Amino acid sequence: MNKKANSKVKQQYDAKPVFPRCANCKHYKSEEKIEEGYYANWTKEVNMRCGLGGFAIKKHGTCRMHERK
């Protein structure tokens, strides 16, 4: 390995980190609603809630009780 590769391994460099956020937490709860349009139908994610506390959340939110799916 060259000097740069050794440095990356030593520093535990991660090019694509996965940050703790509500959308990738196992406690994340939501519902899908079918929206009807003139030309097409689509699904919309609604009622996003925390499974632990039951309160409304945003997908990019985070807390200290995060557990990966």
C-alpha positions in Angstrom: 0.0 0.0 0.0 1.2 3.5 -0.7 1.4 6.3 1.9 -2.1 7.8 1.1 -3.8 4.4 1.3 -2.1 3.7 4.7 -3.3 7.1 5.9 -6.9 6.4 4.9 -6.8 3.0 6.8 -5.2 4.6 9.8 -7.7 7.4 10.0 -10.7 5.1 9.2 -11.7 7.3 6.3 -15.2 6.7 5.0 -16.2 8.2 1.6 -19.9 7.4 2.1 -20.8 7.7 5.8 -24.3 6.9 7.0 -25.3 9.4 9.6 -27.8 8.6 12.3 -31.2 10.1 11.3 -34.8 9.3 11.8 -35.2 7.9 8.2 -32.7 5.0 8.9 -33.8 4.3 12.5 -35.7 1.2 13.4 -38.2 3.2 15.4 -39.3 5.3 12.4 -43.0 4.9 11.5 -44.9 6.4 8.6 -47.9 5.7 6.3 -48.2 5.9 2.5 -51.1 7.8 1.0 -52.1 7.5 -2.6 -52.5 10.9 -4.2 -54.7 11.1 -7.3 -53.8 13.5 -10.1 -55.4 14.3 -13.4 -52.8 12.4 -15.4 -51.3 10.0 -12.8 -51.4 8.7 -9.3 -48.4 8.7 -6.9 -47.7 7.8 -3.3 -46.9 10.3 -0.6 -45.3 9.5 2.8 -47.5 11.0 5.6 -47.8 10.8 9.4 -44.1 10.4 10.1 -43.7 9.6 13.8 -41.2 8.3 16.3 -42.1 4.8 17.4 -40.7 5.4 20.9 -42.2 8.7 21.8 -45.1 8.9 19.3 -44.3 12.5 18.3 -44.1 13.9 14.8 -40.6 13.9 13.3 -38.7 14.9 10.1 -36.8 12.3 8.1 -33.5 14.1 8.7 -34.0 14.6 12.4 -32.0 12.6 15.0 -31.9 11.7 18.7 -29.8 9.9 21.2 -32.0 6.8 21.1 -31.2 6.1 17.4 -30.9 2.4 16.4 -30.0 1.4 12.8 -32.5 -0.7 10.9 
